Amino acid sequence: MNKPHVVVHVVASVDGRISLGPDRTGFENMGDERWQAILASNEADGERFRRLEFLHKPQVFLEGSGSFVREGDDLKPLPAFEGDPKMLYQDYLPDTIVHRAGRKGWFAAIDGRGRLREGVKEFEGWEGGYVLHLVSYGVPPEYLAHLQREEIPYLIAPEKRVDLKCTMEKLKDKLGVACVVSTAGGKLNGALLRAGLVDEINIELFPAVIGGFETPSLFDSPELKPGECPTRLKLISAHVQAEGRVWLRYAVVREQTIKTA
């Protein structure tokens, strides 16, 4: 498969929780004083992005729509689209953005239902990063028309849901992306893992325990199928950081299914 090197980077409690509770977006956690307190670090998000950029040299930082919009939130209404929608349902990569001076990477969001409607183009925490939407045939035409009006590029997967393998291949083939770093939530990271797309996992553990039966964890994914192995990892490095934080880097070991008699 012709795809980028995919790194999952997650900040989590010792018990693997990445949120204070269910139905919270990632950015809601960042604005919560309790979350900031248990992180046990004064490192700003921009500093973390710069550190990941130095280490992995990614062309794409990846997030899911759930990091920005909760299930059930009211969405900004869009003008109805009039005309033939056929031209909307193809990749939109305007040269003025793809070859824009000073653009050094993409802040990409998986949005298979067309929920991200704020029209944000540049990511404040990563200078030179421009927004790229990764969508599917399941989004309404008015949403795609909105992205084109705002000059927000998108890659579209020819299914009702975003096909992650197809999307990764397009990132490689159409934009020359060699490395993707996912800082997404457990659902997207779990989907990447189950699709066999993850090459490396970075976990920053902070010294706290959150608990909760429905609190999002590192990888929220479907259960293992019969004969399907757990994803094995090989330790690359382990660093004890300030205030009890531990940063673990693992390479994913490609596993085969268990042979049954």
C-alpha positions in Angstrom: 0.0 0.0 0.0 1.4 3.4 -1.0 0.7 5.5 2.1 2.5 7.9 4.5 4.2 6.8 7.7 1.4 7.2 10.3 2.3 8.2 13.9 -0.4 8.4 16.6 0.5 10.8 19.4 -1.7 10.8 22.5 -1.6 12.6 25.9 -3.3 10.4 28.4 -3.7 9.6 32.1 -2.0 6.6 33.6 -5.2 4.6 33.1 -5.3 5.5 29.4 -8.0 8.2 29.5 -7.8 11.1 27.1 -10.7 13.1 28.4 -12.4 14.1 31.7 -15.6 12.4 30.6 -17.8 11.3 27.7 -19.2 13.8 25.2 -16.4 16.3 25.6 -14.4 17.6 22.6 -10.6 17.7 22.8 -10.7 21.5 22.9 -13.1 21.5 25.8 -10.6 19.6 27.8 -7.9 22.1 27.0 -10.0 24.9 28.4 -10.8 23.1 31.6 -8.7 24.0 34.6 -8.9 20.4 36.0 -7.3 19.1 32.8 -4.6 21.7 32.8 -3.8 20.9 36.5 -3.5 17.1 36.0 -1.3 17.5 32.9 1.4 18.4 35.3 3.2 20.5 32.7 3.4 24.1 31.6 4.1 23.1 28.0 1.8 25.0 25.6 0.1 23.1 22.8 2.2 25.1 20.3 5.3 23.8 21.9 4.1 20.2 21.7 3.4 20.6 18.0 6.8 22.1 17.4 8.4 19.1 19.3 6.5 16.6 17.2 7.4 18.6 14.1 11.1 18.4 15.0 10.9 14.6 15.8 8.7 13.3 12.9 8.8 16.1 10.3 5.2 15.5 9.4 3.5 17.2 6.5 0.1 16.5 8.1 -1.3 16.8 11.6 -4.6 14.8 11.7 -7.7 15.3 13.9 -11.2 14.0 13.8 -14.4 16.1 13.7 -15.2 14.9 17.3 -12.3 17.0 18.6 -14.2 20.1 17.6 -17.9 19.3 17.5 -19.9 17.1 19.9 -22.5 14.6 18.8 -25.9 16.4 18.8 -24.5 19.9 18.6 -26.5 22.3 16.4 -24.6 22.9 13.2 -24.3 26.3 11.4 -26.9 26.4 8.6 -25.5 26.7 5.1 -27.0 28.2 2.0 -28.8 25.7 -0.3 -26.7 24.6 -3.3 -28.3 25.2 -6.7 -26.9 23.6 -9.7 -25.2 20.3 -10.7 -23.4 18.9 -7.7 -21.3 16.5 -9.7 -18.3 18.9 -9.9 -18.3 19.2 -6.1 -17.8 15.5 -5.5 -14.2 15.4 -6.5 -11.0 16.5 -4.9 -10.7 20.2 -4.4 -7.0 21.2 -4.4 -6.6 24.8 -5.7 -3.1 25.7 -6.8 -3.3 29.0 -4.9 -3.4 27.0 -1.7 -1.4 23.9 -2.5 1.5 25.9 -3.8 1.0 28.9 -1.5 4.2 30.6 -0.3 5.0 29.8 3.3 2.7 26.8 3.5 4.7 24.0 5.0 2.0 21.5 6.0 -1.6 20.6 6.5 -3.8 20.5 9.5 -6.3 17.8 8.3 -9.6 16.9 9.8 -11.6 13.8 9.0 -15.2 15.0 8.5 -17.3 12.4 6.8 -20.6 14.1 7.6 -19.8 17.7 7.0 -19.9 19.0 10.6 -17.0 21.5 10.6 -18.5 24.7 9.3 -16.6 27.5 10.9 -14.4 28.3 7.8 -11.1 28.1 9.7 -8.3 28.1 7.2 -5.0 28.3 9.2 -4.1 26.5 12.4 -2.9 29.0 15.1 -0.7 26.4 16.9 1.3 25.5 13.8 2.7 28.3 11.7 2.5 27.5 8.0 -0.2 24.9 8.5 -3.3 25.2 6.3 -6.5 23.4 6.9 -7.4 20.4 4.7 -10.8 18.6 5.1 -11.0 14.8 4.5 -14.5 14.1 3.5 -16.7 11.5 1.8 -19.7 11.1 -0.5 -21.9 11.2 2.6 -21.5 15.0 3.0 -24.2 17.3 1.6 -23.4 19.4 -1.5 -24.0 22.7 0.3 -21.1 21.7 2.7 -18.7 21.1 -0.2 -19.8 24.4 -1.9 -19.1 26.1 1.5 -15.6 24.7 1.5 -14.9 25.9 -2.0 -16.3 29.4 -1.3 -13.9 29.6 1.7 -11.0 28.1 -0.4 -10.6 25.2 2.0 -9.1 22.3 0.1 -10.6 18.8 0.5 -9.9 15.2 -0.5 -13.1 13.1 -1.0 -13.4 9.4 -0.5 -15.9 7.6 -2.8 -18.0 6.1 0.0 -20.7 7.3 2.4 -18.0 7.2 5.2 -14.4 8.3 5.0 -12.4 5.4 3.7 -9.1 5.8 5.7 -7.0 3.6 3.4 -8.2 5.5 0.3 -7.6 8.8 2.1 -4.1 7.9 3.2 -3.3 6.9 -0.4 -4.6 10.2 -1.7 -2.5 12.1 0.8 0.6 10.3 -0.5 -0.2 10.3 -4.2 -1.8 13.8 -4.6 0.0 15.8 -2.0 3.3 13.9 -1.6 2.7 13.4 2.1 5.4 11.2 3.7 4.4 11.4 7.4 1.1 12.0 9.2 0.9 12.6 12.9 -2.6 11.9 14.4 -3.4 13.9 17.5 -7.0 12.8 17.3 -9.3 11.2 19.8 -9.8 7.5 20.6 -12.4 6.8 17.9 -10.3 7.9 15.0 -7.1 6.5 16.4 -8.9 3.2 17.0 -10.2 3.2 13.4 -6.6 3.9 12.1 -5.3 1.0 14.2 -8.0 -1.5 13.1 -7.4 -0.4 9.4 -3.7 -1.4 9.8 -2.5 2.1 9.1 -0.6 3.0 12.2 3.2 2.6 12.1 4.2 4.3 15.4 2.5 5.1 18.7 3.7 7.9 21.0 2.1 8.1 24.4 2.7 10.9 26.9 1.4 9.7 30.3 0.7 12.2 33.0 0.6 11.2 36.6 -3.2 11.0 37.3 -6.0 8.5 37.1 -9.4 9.5 35.7 -11.5 6.4 35.5 -15.0 6.2 34.1 -16.9 3.5 32.2 -17.6 5.8 29.2 -14.6 8.1 29.3 -12.7 8.1 26.0 -9.5 6.1 26.0 -6.4 5.8 23.8 -8.0 3.5 21.2 -11.8 3.1 21.1 -12.3 0.5 18.4 -14.4 -2.6 17.6 -13.6 -5.7 19.5 -11.0 -8.2 18.1 -12.4 -10.7 15.7 -11.8 -14.5 16.1 -8.2 -15.1 15.0 -7.3 -11.4 15.0 -4.2 -10.7 17.1 -3.7 -7.7 19.4 -1.5 -5.1 17.9 2.1 -5.9 19.1 4.5 -3.1 19.8 8.3 -2.7 20.0 9.7 -0.1 22.3 11.7 2.6 20.6 12.3 4.8 23.6 11.1 5.7 27.1 11.7 9.0 28.7 10.8 10.2 32.2 10.0 13.8 32.0 9.4 16.6 34.5 6.7 16.2 37.2 6.3 12.5 36.7 5.3 12.5 33.0 6.5 9.5 30.9 6.9 9.7 27.1 6.8 6.3 25.4 7.5 5.6 21.7 6.5 2.3 20.2 6.9 0.9 16.7 3.9 -1.2 15.5 4.9 -4.8 14.8 3.0 -6.1 11.8 1.2 -9.2 13.1 -0.4 -12.2 11.3 -3.6 -13.9 12.2 -3.4 -16.9 14.5 -3.3 -20.2 12.7 -6.0 -22.5 13.8 -6.0 -26.3 13.4 
